[in-house]
Amino acid sequence: VQLVESGGGLVQAGESLKLSCATSGLIFSIRPMAWYRQAPGKSREYVASITSGGSTNYADSVKGRFTISRDNAKMTMYLQMSSLKPEDTAVYYCNAPKVGAMSIYWGQGTQVAVSS
């Protein structure tokens, strides 16, 4: 199983980025998926999640600015990030949560840096 994030980078406050998480080895279409992030010196925190059916949930800190989506045919999850703030600076991780007997998986992370 592989989860590979891409799309991170350095942007200015107010700009946008779109992260991708390409997966392999998963039965992607039946897996709920999520994004987490970890800022320097802080614990990893939940950002957003999407069910196999496409229902979404967001942390309050990103609600209205970030949009999670998935393309089951491409086995890929996305995170569209708009109106970025310096406090969004973190390493963003793709996650396939543990569900029943299915194991949890993490990607290696992609760095997002937002300058003021």
The 8 nearest C-alpha neighbors of each residue, nearest first, counted from 0:
[[1, 24, 23, 25, 2, 22, 104, 105],
 [2, 0, 23, 22, 3, 24, 106, 21],
 [1, 3, 22, 106, 21, 20, 105, 4],
 [4, 2, 21, 20, 106, 1, 22, 5],
 [5, 3, 20, 19, 109, 108, 106, 21],
 [4, 6, 19, 18, 7, 109, 20, 3],
 [7, 5, 18, 17, 19, 8, 16, 4],
 [8, 6, 111, 110, 109, 5, 18, 16],
 [7, 9, 111, 112, 110, 10, 6, 16],
 [8, 10, 112, 113, 111, 11, 7, 114],
 [11, 9, 113, 114, 14, 112, 8, 12],
 [12, 10, 114, 113, 14, 115, 13, 9],
 [11, 13, 84, 115, 83, 14, 114, 113],
 [14, 12, 82, 83, 11, 84, 15, 81],
 [13, 15, 82, 12, 83, 11, 81, 10],
 [16, 14, 81, 80, 82, 83, 13, 17],
 [17, 15, 80, 79, 18, 81, 6, 14],
 [18, 16, 79, 78, 80, 6, 19, 77],
 [17, 19, 6, 78, 77, 5, 7, 79],
 [20, 18, 77, 5, 4, 76, 6, 21],
 [19, 21, 4, 76, 3, 75, 93, 77],
 [22, 20, 75, 3, 2, 74, 19, 4],
 [23, 21, 2, 1, 74, 75, 20, 3],
 [22, 24, 1, 25, 0, 2, 21, 74],
 [23, 25, 0, 1, 26, 22, 27, 2],
 [26, 24, 27, 23, 0, 22, 30, 1],
 [25, 27, 28, 29, 30, 24, 23, 74],
 [28, 26, 25, 30, 29, 74, 71, 22],
 [27, 29, 71, 26, 30, 51, 74, 72],
 [30, 28, 51, 27, 26, 31, 52, 50],
 [31, 29, 27, 51, 28, 32, 26, 95],
 [30, 32, 50, 51, 49, 95, 29, 96],
 [33, 31, 95, 49, 48, 94, 30, 96],
 [34, 32, 48, 94, 47, 93, 49, 95],
 [33, 35, 93, 47, 46, 92, 94, 48],
 [36, 34, 45, 46, 92, 44, 91, 93],
 [37, 35, 91, 90, 44, 43, 92, 89],
 [36, 38, 43, 89, 90, 42, 44, 41],
 [37, 39, 89, 41, 40, 88, 90, 36],
 [40, 38, 41, 37, 89, 42, 90, 88],
 [39, 41, 38, 42, 37, 43, 89, 90],
 [42, 40, 38, 39, 37, 43, 44, 89],
 [43, 41, 37, 44, 40, 38, 39, 36],
 [42, 44, 37, 36, 35, 41, 45, 38],
 [45, 43, 36, 35, 37, 42, 46, 41],
 [44, 46, 35, 47, 34, 36, 58, 43],
 [47, 45, 35, 58, 34, 57, 44, 36],
 [48, 46, 57, 34, 56, 33, 58, 45],
 [47, 49, 33, 56, 55, 32, 34, 57],
 [48, 50, 55, 54, 32, 53, 31, 33],
 [51, 49, 31, 53, 52, 54, 32, 55],
 [50, 52, 31, 29, 30, 53, 28, 49],
 [53, 51, 50, 54, 49, 29, 31, 28],
 [52, 54, 50, 51, 49, 55, 68, 69],
 [55, 53, 50, 49, 52, 56, 51, 48],
 [56, 54, 49, 48, 53, 50, 57, 67],
 [55, 57, 48, 47, 49, 54, 58, 67],
 [58, 56, 47, 62, 46, 59, 61, 48],
 [57, 59, 46, 60, 61, 47, 62, 45],
 [58, 60, 62, 61, 57, 46, 63, 56],
 [59, 61, 58, 62, 57, 46, 64, 63],
 [62, 60, 64, 59, 65, 58, 63, 57],
 [63, 61, 59, 64, 57, 60, 58, 65],
 [62, 64, 65, 61, 66, 59, 57, 81],
 [63, 65, 81, 61, 62, 82, 80, 66],
 [66, 64, 80, 79, 61, 81, 63, 62],
 [67, 65, 79, 78, 68, 80, 64, 63],
 [68, 66, 78, 77, 79, 47, 65, 49],
 [69, 67, 77, 76, 78, 66, 49, 70],
 [68, 70, 76, 75, 77, 71, 67, 53],
 [71, 69, 75, 73, 72, 74, 76, 68],
 [70, 72, 74, 28, 73, 69, 75, 27],
 [71, 73, 70, 74, 75, 28, 27, 69],
 [74, 72, 75, 71, 70, 21, 69, 22],
 [75, 73, 71, 72, 27, 22, 70, 21],
 [74, 76, 21, 73, 20, 70, 69, 22],
 [77, 75, 69, 20, 19, 68, 70, 21],
 [78, 76, 19, 68, 18, 67, 69, 20],
 [77, 79, 67, 18, 17, 66, 80, 19],
 [78, 80, 17, 66, 65, 16, 67, 18],
 [79, 81, 65, 16, 15, 17, 78, 64],
 [82, 80, 15, 64, 83, 65, 14, 79],
 [83, 81, 13, 14, 64, 15, 84, 12],
 [82, 84, 13, 12, 81, 14, 15, 87],
 [83, 85, 12, 86, 87, 113, 13, 82],
 [86, 84, 113, 87, 114, 88, 115, 12],
 [85, 87, 84, 88, 113, 89, 83, 38],
 [88, 86, 85, 84, 89, 83, 113, 112],
 [89, 87, 112, 86, 111, 113, 85, 38],
 [90, 88, 38, 37, 111, 36, 91, 110],
 [89, 91, 110, 37, 109, 36, 108, 111],
 [92, 90, 36, 108, 109, 35, 89, 110],
 [93, 91, 108, 35, 34, 106, 36, 94],
 [92, 94, 34, 106, 105, 33, 20, 35],
 [95, 93, 105, 33, 104, 32, 34, 96],
 [94, 96, 32, 104, 103, 33, 31, 105],
 [97, 95, 103, 94, 98, 32, 104, 31],
 [96, 98, 103, 102, 101, 99, 95, 100],
 [99, 97, 101, 100, 96, 102, 103, 30],
 [98, 100, 101, 97, 102, 96, 103, 30],
 [99, 101, 98, 102, 97, 103, 96, 30],
 [102, 100, 98, 99, 97, 103, 96, 30],
 [103, 101, 97, 100, 104, 98, 96, 99],
 [102, 104, 97, 96, 95, 101, 105, 94],
 [105, 103, 95, 94, 102, 96, 106, 2],
 [106, 104, 94, 93, 2, 95, 107, 92],
 [105, 107, 2, 93, 3, 108, 92, 4],
 [106, 108, 92, 105, 3, 109, 4, 2],
 [109, 107, 92, 91, 106, 90, 4, 110],
 [108, 110, 91, 7, 90, 4, 5, 111],
 [111, 109, 90, 7, 89, 8, 91, 112],
 [110, 112, 7, 8, 88, 89, 90, 9],
 [111, 113, 88, 9, 8, 10, 110, 114],
 [114, 112, 85, 10, 11, 88, 12, 9],
 [113, 115, 11, 85, 12, 10, 112, 9],
 [114, 12, 85, 11, 113, 84, 13, 10]]
